Amino acid sequence: MGTNSTKQDKINKLKERQAEKRIVRKITLTISGIIVALALILGISMYFYVSSALKPVNESATKSIKVELPIGSSIDTIAQTLENSGIIKNAKVFKYYTKFKNESEFQAGTYKLTQAMTIDEIIQSLKTGKVYRQPVFTITIPEGLTIDQIADRVAKSTNYSKKEFMDLVTSKAFINDMKKKYPNTVTKAVDNKKIRYALEGYLYPSTYPFFEQNPKLEEIAEQMVAQTDEVVTSYSAQLKQKHMSVHKFLTFASLLEREATAKTDRETIASVFFNRLDKKMPLQTDPTVLYALGEHKSRVLYKDLEVNNPYNTYKNTGLPPGPISNAGKESLEATINPAETDYLYFVADKKGINHFSKTYDEHLNKVEKSIK
């Protein structure tokens, strides 16, 4: 009996050990499966995370964002700056991607990048020192255009009509939106009821690139206002020193722009206007009469000077209620840094050369000579 009992005990223990081994194998397989599954999930998640981080922040974005990269910036600093500016989604992914691609020697400088750019486009831009992206189309706005003429340019370059553009830039909703986004540039001064178009002179002359075929009309118009804001901001300290508001700055510069020809000395014309303003004399500049009339004429007649309109600087002293065109860089510079003269009059001859005078009699003599 004892022998049989011992054998049975051994058999039972063997069965128990085999059962334990089977349980251990099941637990091991289960844990291994969980680990593999977690690794797979983590890998897939990481893949989608990295893939998403490498895509543009906003493929439909058209607005340029200024990014400054100081000399000596490390890849960590560059990556973090790009993330903070909203140009890329993730600084770490950008950093590791550039190392994986063995990209380096990025150039310091000021860049205008968009959220629609790919990582590779951004890298190429930083390597070459320029924006490495070809626009789908561009809109060029020359200096001296009125908002009505700008609408024509937009209509020729896009699927939007002139009326659609004018309806947008004259709408209270858009004007108020620009005032909120660019409060230091588009101020309450544009609310003056005597102003024909609130945003006249606030659409900066430049060539604007667009990276999709059909950008929103709001994006097109806002780029022009944003560029004005950027340019005007660079003069903030000088405007403060001169006690000149942005609205007066743009208004004054617009007069220079419309008076200017290829051979015009803007700084000297600016000095004439400032001298006349100081003496409370009417500016008497023909472009304001044409703007008041709302039409283009090759020659202003005496009867035109009598038009009863707040923009007519023959009938009214001081600056007109607002800009009469968009002013370019040269006119803005001349407004800030006019020549120092005692001139009160000027007249352009048939060749477009201006002749300046200190007295009215001297001016009349030069007028007589200029028209011969």
C-alpha positions as CSV (number, residue, x, y, z in Angstrom):
1,M,0.0,0.0,0.0
2,G,2.7,2.4,0.9
3,T,4.5,1.9,-2.4
4,N,1.3,2.5,-4.4
5,S,0.6,5.7,-2.4
6,T,4.1,7.0,-3.0
7,K,3.7,6.4,-6.8
8,Q,0.4,8.1,-6.8
9,D,1.8,11.1,-5.0
10,K,4.6,11.4,-7.5
11,I,2.1,11.2,-10.4
12,N,0.0,13.9,-8.8
13,K,2.9,16.2,-8.2
14,L,4.0,15.7,-11.9
15,K,0.5,16.6,-13.0
16,E,0.6,19.7,-10.8
17,R,4.0,20.8,-12.2
18,Q,2.7,20.3,-15.8
19,A,-0.4,22.3,-15.0
20,E,1.8,25.0,-13.5
21,K,3.9,25.1,-16.6
22,R,0.9,25.4,-18.8
23,I,-0.4,28.3,-16.7
24,V,3.0,30.0,-16.8
25,R,3.2,29.5,-20.6
26,K,-0.3,31.0,-21.0
27,I,0.6,34.0,-18.7
28,T,3.9,34.4,-20.6
29,L,2.1,34.3,-24.0
30,T,-0.5,36.7,-22.8
31,I,2.0,39.2,-21.4
32,S,4.0,38.9,-24.6
33,G,0.9,39.5,-26.7
34,I,0.0,42.5,-24.6
35,I,3.6,43.9,-25.0
36,V,3.5,43.3,-28.7
37,A,0.1,44.9,-29.0
38,L,1.2,47.9,-26.9
39,A,4.4,48.2,-29.0
40,L,2.3,48.1,-32.1
41,I,-0.2,50.6,-30.9
42,L,2.6,52.8,-29.6
43,G,4.4,52.5,-33.0
44,I,1.3,53.3,-35.0
45,S,0.5,56.2,-32.6
46,M,4.1,57.5,-32.9
47,Y,3.9,57.2,-36.7
48,F,0.8,59.2,-37.0
49,Y,2.1,61.7,-34.4
50,V,5.3,62.3,-36.4
51,S,3.5,62.2,-39.7
52,S,1.0,64.9,-38.5
53,A,3.9,67.0,-37.1
54,L,5.6,67.0,-40.4
55,K,2.6,68.3,-42.3
56,P,1.9,72.0,-42.8
57,V,0.1,73.7,-39.9
58,N,-2.5,75.1,-42.2
59,E,-2.4,74.1,-45.9
60,S,-4.8,76.9,-46.9
61,A,-2.9,79.7,-45.0
62,T,-1.7,82.6,-47.1
63,K,-0.7,85.2,-44.5
64,S,3.0,85.6,-44.0
65,I,4.4,85.4,-40.5
66,K,7.7,87.2,-39.8
67,V,10.3,85.0,-38.1
68,E,13.6,86.4,-36.9
69,L,16.6,84.0,-36.4
70,P,19.6,85.7,-34.8
71,I,23.1,84.9,-35.7
72,G,24.5,81.8,-33.9
73,S,21.0,80.3,-33.3
74,S,21.2,76.5,-32.5
75,I,18.9,74.0,-34.1
76,D,17.1,73.8,-30.8
77,T,16.5,77.6,-30.8
78,I,15.5,77.6,-34.4
79,A,13.0,74.8,-33.9
80,Q,11.5,76.4,-30.8
81,T,11.2,79.8,-32.6
82,L,9.4,78.2,-35.5
83,E,7.0,76.4,-33.2
84,N,6.4,79.6,-31.1
85,S,5.7,81.5,-34.3
86,G,3.2,78.9,-35.4
87,I,5.1,77.9,-38.5
88,I,5.6,74.2,-37.4
89,K,3.6,72.0,-35.1
90,N,6.4,70.4,-33.0
91,A,9.9,71.7,-32.3
92,K,11.3,68.2,-31.4
93,V,10.0,66.5,-34.5
94,F,11.5,69.3,-36.6
95,K,14.8,69.0,-34.8
96,Y,15.1,65.2,-35.2
97,Y,13.9,65.4,-38.8
98,T,16.6,67.9,-39.7
99,K,19.2,65.6,-38.1
100,F,17.8,62.5,-39.8
101,K,18.1,64.4,-43.2
102,N,21.5,65.7,-42.2
103,E,20.4,69.3,-42.8
104,S,22.4,72.1,-41.2
105,E,24.0,75.5,-42.0
106,F,20.8,77.4,-41.6
107,Q,21.2,81.2,-42.3
108,A,20.3,83.9,-39.7
109,G,17.9,86.6,-40.8
110,T,14.3,87.7,-41.0
111,Y,12.0,85.4,-42.9
112,K,8.4,85.7,-44.0
113,L,7.0,82.2,-43.8
114,T,3.5,80.8,-44.0
115,Q,1.7,78.0,-42.1
116,A,1.1,76.3,-45.5
117,M,4.8,75.5,-46.0
118,T,6.0,72.0,-45.7
119,I,9.0,71.1,-43.4
120,D,11.2,70.6,-46.5
121,E,10.2,74.0,-47.9
122,I,11.0,75.6,-44.5
123,I,14.4,73.8,-44.4
124,Q,15.2,75.0,-47.9
125,S,14.2,78.6,-47.0
126,L,16.5,78.6,-43.9
127,K,19.4,77.1,-46.0
128,T,19.1,79.6,-48.8
129,G,18.1,82.6,-46.8
130,K,14.9,83.2,-48.8
131,V,11.4,81.8,-48.9
132,Y,11.7,78.6,-50.9
133,R,8.1,78.4,-52.3
134,Q,6.6,79.1,-55.6
135,P,3.2,80.9,-55.4
136,V,0.3,79.8,-57.5
137,F,-0.2,83.4,-58.5
138,T,0.6,86.9,-57.5
139,I,-1.2,90.2,-57.4
140,T,0.8,93.3,-57.9
141,I,-0.5,96.6,-56.5
142,P,1.5,99.6,-57.8
143,E,2.0,102.8,-55.8
144,G,-0.5,105.6,-56.2
145,L,-3.6,103.4,-56.8
146,T,-7.0,104.2,-55.3
147,I,-9.0,101.5,-53.6
148,D,-11.2,101.4,-56.6
149,Q,-8.3,100.8,-58.9
150,I,-7.0,98.1,-56.6
151,A,-10.3,96.4,-56.9
152,D,-9.8,96.3,-60.7
153,R,-6.4,94.6,-60.1
154,V,-7.8,92.0,-57.8
155,A,-10.7,91.2,-60.3
156,K,-8.2,90.7,-63.1
157,S,-6.1,88.2,-61.1
158,T,-8.8,86.2,-59.3
159,N,-12.3,84.9,-59.8
160,Y,-13.7,87.7,-57.6
161,S,-15.5,90.6,-59.2
162,K,-14.6,94.3,-58.6
163,K,-17.9,94.7,-56.8
164,E,-17.2,91.8,-54.5
165,F,-13.9,93.3,-53.5
166,M,-15.4,96.8,-53.0
167,D,-18.3,95.3,-51.0
168,L,-15.9,93.6,-48.7
169,V,-13.4,96.4,-48.0
170,T,-16.2,98.9,-47.5
171,S,-18.3,96.7,-45.2
172,K,-18.5,97.6,-41.5
173,A,-17.8,94.1,-40.5
174,F,-14.4,93.9,-42.4
175,I,-13.4,97.4,-41.3
176,N,-14.1,96.6,-37.7
177,D,-12.2,93.3,-38.0
178,M,-9.2,95.2,-39.3
179,K,-9.5,97.7,-36.5
180,K,-9.4,94.9,-33.9
181,K,-6.5,93.0,-35.6
182,Y,-4.4,96.1,-36.3
183,P,-5.5,98.7,-33.7
184,N,-2.3,100.8,-33.9
185,T,-2.7,101.3,-37.6
186,V,-6.4,101.1,-38.5
187,T,-7.7,103.5,-35.8
188,K,-11.1,105.2,-35.1
189,A,-9.8,108.0,-37.4
190,V,-11.2,106.0,-40.4
191,D,-14.7,106.4,-39.0
192,N,-14.8,110.0,-40.1
193,K,-18.0,110.4,-42.1
194,K,-16.3,112.8,-44.5
195,I,-14.0,109.9,-45.6
196,R,-15.1,108.3,-48.9
197,Y,-13.6,104.9,-48.2
198,A,-12.4,104.0,-44.7
199,L,-9.6,101.8,-45.9
200,E,-8.4,104.1,-48.7
201,G,-4.7,104.3,-48.4
202,Y,-4.5,101.3,-46.1
203,L,-3.9,98.7,-48.8
204,Y,-0.2,98.7,-49.2
205,P,1.4,98.7,-52.7
206,S,3.4,95.5,-53.1
207,T,3.4,92.2,-54.9
208,Y,1.4,89.6,-52.9
209,P,2.0,85.9,-53.4
210,F,-0.8,83.3,-53.0
211,F,-0.2,79.6,-52.5
212,E,-3.6,78.3,-53.4
213,Q,-5.7,78.8,-56.5
214,N,-8.8,80.3,-54.8
215,P,-7.8,82.1,-51.5
216,K,-10.6,83.7,-49.6
217,L,-11.3,87.3,-50.6
218,E,-10.9,88.3,-46.9
219,E,-7.4,86.8,-47.0
220,I,-6.4,88.8,-50.1
221,A,-7.6,92.1,-48.6
222,E,-6.2,91.5,-45.2
223,Q,-2.7,90.8,-46.5
224,M,-2.7,94.3,-47.9
225,V,-3.8,95.8,-44.6
226,A,-1.3,93.6,-42.7
227,Q,1.5,94.9,-44.9
228,T,0.5,98.5,-44.2
229,D,0.5,97.7,-40.5
230,E,4.0,96.2,-40.8
231,V,5.4,99.1,-42.7
232,V,3.8,101.8,-40.6
233,T,4.9,100.1,-37.4
234,S,8.5,100.6,-38.4
235,Y,7.9,104.4,-38.2
236,S,6.2,104.3,-34.8
237,A,9.1,106.1,-33.0
238,Q,9.4,108.8,-35.6
239,L,5.6,109.4,-35.7
240,K,5.5,109.7,-32.0
241,Q,8.4,112.2,-32.1
242,K,6.6,114.3,-34.8
243,H,3.2,114.0,-32.9
244,M,1.7,112.7,-36.2
245,S,-1.0,110.1,-36.2
246,V,-0.9,107.1,-38.6
247,H,-4.0,108.4,-40.4
248,K,-2.3,111.8,-41.1
249,F,0.9,110.0,-42.0
250,L,-0.9,108.0,-44.7
251,T,-2.9,110.9,-45.8
252,F,0.1,113.2,-46.2
253,A,2.1,110.5,-48.0
254,S,-0.8,109.8,-50.4
255,L,-0.7,113.4,-51.6
256,L,3.1,113.1,-52.3
257,E,2.4,109.8,-54.2
258,R,-0.1,111.4,-56.5
259,E,2.0,114.5,-57.1
260,A,5.1,112.5,-57.8
261,T,6.6,111.7,-61.2
262,A,9.7,109.9,-62.1
263,K,11.8,113.0,-61.6
264,T,9.9,114.5,-58.7
265,D,11.8,115.5,-55.5
266,R,9.3,114.1,-52.9
267,E,11.3,115.5,-50.0
268,T,11.0,119.1,-51.4
269,I,7.3,118.8,-52.2
270,A,6.8,117.5,-48.6
271,S,8.6,120.6,-47.3
272,V,6.2,122.8,-49.4
273,F,3.1,121.0,-48.0
274,F,4.4,121.3,-44.4
275,N,5.3,125.0,-44.9
276,R,1.8,125.7,-46.2
277,L,0.2,123.8,-43.4
278,D,2.2,125.8,-40.8
279,K,1.0,129.0,-42.4
280,K,-2.6,127.8,-42.5
281,M,-2.5,128.1,-46.3
282,P,-4.6,125.7,-48.4
283,L,-2.4,123.0,-50.0
284,Q,-4.0,123.5,-53.4
285,T,-2.9,120.2,-54.9
286,D,-4.6,119.0,-58.0
287,P,-4.8,115.3,-57.2
288,T,-7.2,116.1,-54.3
289,V,-9.5,117.9,-56.8
290,L,-9.5,114.9,-59.1
291,Y,-10.2,112.6,-56.1
292,A,-13.1,114.9,-55.1
293,L,-14.4,114.7,-58.7
294,G,-14.1,111.0,-58.7
295,E,-12.7,110.9,-62.2
296,H,-9.4,111.0,-64.0
297,K,-8.6,114.0,-66.1
298,S,-5.5,115.0,-68.0
299,R,-5.9,118.6,-66.9
300,V,-7.7,120.2,-64.0
301,L,-9.8,123.2,-65.1
302,Y,-10.5,126.3,-63.1
303,K,-14.2,125.3,-62.7
304,D,-13.0,122.0,-61.2
305,L,-11.3,123.9,-58.4
306,E,-14.6,125.1,-57.2
307,V,-16.1,121.7,-56.5
308,N,-17.6,121.7,-53.0
309,N,-16.0,118.6,-51.5
310,P,-14.0,118.0,-48.2
311,Y,-11.2,116.5,-50.3
312,N,-10.7,119.7,-52.4
313,T,-7.6,121.3,-50.9
314,Y,-8.3,124.5,-52.9
315,K,-11.5,125.1,-51.0
316,N,-10.4,123.7,-47.6
317,T,-7.3,124.2,-45.5
318,G,-5.4,121.4,-43.9
319,L,-5.1,117.8,-45.0
320,P,-8.1,116.1,-46.7
321,P,-10.2,113.8,-44.5
322,G,-8.1,110.8,-45.5
323,P,-5.7,109.3,-48.0
324,I,-6.5,109.7,-51.7
325,S,-4.3,106.7,-52.8
326,N,-1.9,104.1,-51.5
327,A,1.5,105.6,-50.7
328,G,4.7,103.7,-51.4
329,K,8.0,103.6,-49.4
330,E,9.5,106.7,-51.0
331,S,6.5,108.9,-50.2
332,L,6.4,107.6,-46.6
333,E,10.1,108.4,-46.2
334,A,9.6,111.9,-47.6
335,T,6.8,112.5,-45.2
336,I,9.0,111.5,-42.2
337,N,12.1,113.2,-43.5
338,P,11.1,116.3,-45.6
339,A,13.7,118.7,-46.9
340,E,14.2,121.9,-45.0
341,T,13.2,124.8,-47.3
342,D,11.2,128.0,-47.4
343,Y,9.4,127.1,-50.5
344,L,5.6,127.6,-50.6
345,Y,4.9,126.9,-54.3
346,F,5.9,124.5,-57.1
347,V,5.0,123.8,-60.6
348,A,5.9,120.9,-63.0
349,D,7.0,121.7,-66.5
350,K,6.2,119.6,-69.6
351,K,9.1,117.3,-68.8
352,G,7.9,116.6,-65.3
353,I,10.6,118.6,-63.7
354,N,9.4,120.6,-60.6
355,H,10.3,124.3,-60.1
356,F,10.0,125.6,-56.6
357,S,9.4,129.1,-55.4
358,K,9.3,131.1,-52.1
359,T,6.9,133.8,-53.2
360,Y,3.8,134.0,-55.3
361,D,5.2,136.4,-57.9
362,E,8.2,134.1,-58.4
363,H,5.8,131.2,-58.8
364,L,3.8,133.0,-61.4
365,N,6.9,133.7,-63.4
366,K,7.9,130.0,-63.3
367,V,4.3,128.9,-64.2
368,E,4.5,131.1,-67.3
369,K,7.8,129.7,-68.3
370,S,6.7,126.1,-67.6
371,I,3.7,126.2,-69.9
372,K,5.7,127.5,-72.9
